[in-house]
Structure formats: structure tokens, C-alpha cells
Amino acid sequence: MHKIYYIMGKSSSGKDSVFKEIRKRMPELRSITLYTTRPIREDEINGREYHFVGETDLQKLEKKGCVIEQRAYQTKCGIWKYATVQDGQIDLERFDYLVIGTLESYQAMCNYFGKGKLVSIYIEVEDGLRLERALQRERKQKHPRYAEMCRRFLADAEDFSVEKLAKANVIKRFQNMEFGDCVEEICSYIDGLRI
């Protein structure tokens, strides 16, 4: 039985770096390209980073029942939506997948495919260290946005509360204190489940 290995964690937990490294080490795990209504950036290619669609196109996919989960974010440029769509790219009869997302999107995917088809991979870092990492990263930005960094840090406490993680049955956790060790532990965990 093939599965979707679903990486999630609070901001500055290193989940994006972990995801990229696992993709390098385990290229047989397929990825799922999300849909978005945000404008395409100069260095992006439609279908690679995202499927870039208009609001009308996304609504048509919703009406067809193809949208598995969707999130909307209020930005300075208006509302941008991101969605996981069952457009034929997800074939659990034949392939395993590696995905990164939020606890909310994980739960929606569980509801759609069934909990037995998803494996949660929760990346955890002690809050003080996570805040230090976030601050170091923000300082390197041309225009640091410290208020947004703090907002995200505080929002994570609610979004990934002990109660919400328990309700979603997210039990297995991986400590990202040493990046290489964390990646190795996750790869071993995935290999063990794929036997």
C-alpha cells in the first residue's frame, strides 16, 4: 500500500530544508504540485513550482470536486489561495509521495484519502532555538519583517498546539537539533514503513 509522507512543523523548524534533502536522498518519492492563484514570479515555471490559475479556474475545480484542501492568505496584493487538487498526479495505487504542509492541510488530506494513507512527519525544535533561527534568518533579509516573524511564531503555538496535534493523531516527532541526524532518522523511518 503506497502512502503520502507528510512533513509539517512550526516556522523555522527546518522543515523546508529537511524536505529538500529527503527529496535528494529518496527521489523515488514523488511530489505533488499545488495550485495557486498568486501571480507567477519571474524565475518560476508553471507546473514546476505551482500550477498558476485564476480564481475562476480554481472555482471550476471546486465545483468538479477535485479540490482536496485549500488555504487562503490575505496579502498586500489581495487574497492568494493555495490548493491541493486531485488532477491525476496523485496515484496511490502505484507511487509513494513526499509532501510538506500545514496541520490543517494534513487533516484535510487524511479526510480525503483516509488516515491509513498518510504518515505524519512532525519536525520539532525547542522554541528558544527556533526563535533564534528565525531571527538570524530575518536579519539576513534586505527588509527584515520582525513583526511578521513574531506573529508567525505566536500563531504556531496555537496552530500546532498539543491538543491539535493529538486530535490529528500526530504522535511521531523528529527533533531537528542536528540537521543531518534528523534527516537520517526520517529517511530510516520512511524506509522502515516501505518494506
N, C-alpha and C positions, 0 to 999 in steps of 0.2 A: 504494500500500500504506500503510495507516494504522499509526501507531506509538504506543507509550507512552513519553513523555519522562519519565525517572525522575531526580528530584533527590535527591541524598544528600550527606552531608558530616559532619564531626565536629561535636560540640556547640559552640555559639557561633560557627559559621562563617557564620551569617546565612541558612541555607537556608530557614527558615520565612518570613522577610521576602521573600526572593527569590521563593519560590513564590507568595506572595500578590500580589506586584507583577506577576509574569508572568501570573497569572490575570486581573488587571485589564486588562493590555495585550493579552492574547490570549484573550478569552472563548470563542472557538470551541474551545479545548482543553477537553475535558470532564474532570471529576474522578471519582474512584472513592471511594465512601463505604465505609469499612471497617466491620467488625463488631467489637463488643467485649462482654466480659462484665462490665465495670466498671459501677458504678451511674451512672445519668444524673444530671447536675448540674442545678441549678435553672434556669440560663439556656439549657440545651440542648434541642433538639427531635429526637426520634427520627427518623432518616432524613436529617437535615441534617448534624450533626457526625459521627454514627456511627449504625449500626443496633445498638441495645442489645438484647442477647439473653442468655438464661441459658445455663449450661453445657450443659444437656440439648439446647437448640436448636442450639448450636454442634456438639455431638457428632453430631446428626442430619445436619447439613450435611456433616460429615466423612464419615460413612457413605455419603452420596449421591455423594461425590467432588467436591463443589462447592468445598471449601476449597483455594485456590491456595497460600497460605502462612499461617503462624500463628506468633505470638510470645507468650510468657508472661512476666510480670513479677511477682516476689514483692513485695508491698506490705505496709504495716502493716495493711491491711484484707483480706489474703489474696492469692491469685493472680488477677491480671487478665490476660485474654487479648485479643489483637487479631488479626484475621484479614482477609485479602483473600479474597472469596468470588465465584465465578462464578455470579451470580444473575440474569444477563441485562443488567446495567448496563454490561457491557464488550462492545462490538460493534466490533471492529477492521476489519470489512468496510466500516463507514460513518464511523467517527469516530477522531480523534486524542485522546490523553489526556495530562494532566499529573499526575504523582504524586510524592509525597515519601515517603521511607522509608529503610530501612537497607540496607547492602550485602547482608546476608543475605536480606532480602525481595526485593531486586533479582534476586539469583541464582535464587531460587525462581520469580519471575515469568518469568525467561528460560527456565528449565526447562519451565515450563507452556506459555508462548506461543511459545517459540523465540527465540533471541538476535536474530534479524533484526527482531523486532517491538518490541524495546526499545532506547532510546537513553539511555545513561548521561550524566548531567549532574552532575559531581562538583565541589562548591563547596569551595574551599581557602583557608585563611587561615594565615599564619605562626603557629606555636604560641604564641610570646610574646604576640602581639597577640590571639590567640584567648583566651588565659588572662586578659588584661586585660579583654576584653569580658565574659567570664564573671563575673569578679569585680565589675565595675561593675553588671552585671545583678543579681547575687546581693545586693549591698549595698542595692539598692532594695526588696528583699522585706521584708515585715513580720517574718518569722522566717527570716533567712538560713541556708541549709544548706551551709556551706562544705565540710564533709566529703564530702557527696554531690557537690558541684561537682568536687572533686578526684578522687573515684572515677570520675566520668564522663570527666573529662579523661584520666586514665590508661588507662581502658578503651578509649577511642577509638584510642589508639596501637596497640593490638592489633586492634581491630575493623576499622580502616582501614589496616592495615599495607601497605607497598609490595608485599609478596608476595600478600596477599589481593586487593588492587586489580588486580594483574597477572593473577592466576588468574581473576578475574571479567571480564577484558578491559576494565577501566575505564581508558581512555587519555586521553580529552579531559578537561582540567581547566580550571576557571574561577576566577581569583583574585578574591576579594571584598575588595579593598583599598578601592575606591571603589564604593559600592553601585550608584549609577546606571550607571556604566560596566559593571559586572558584569552587571546585568540587561539592558542594551542588547546586550552581546555574546552572551548566551544567547538572547535573542529573535531576533537575526540568525542565529545558528546554527540554531535551530529553523526559521525561515523558509527558510533555505537547503536544509534537508533535506526540506521540504514541497513544494518546487517540482516 
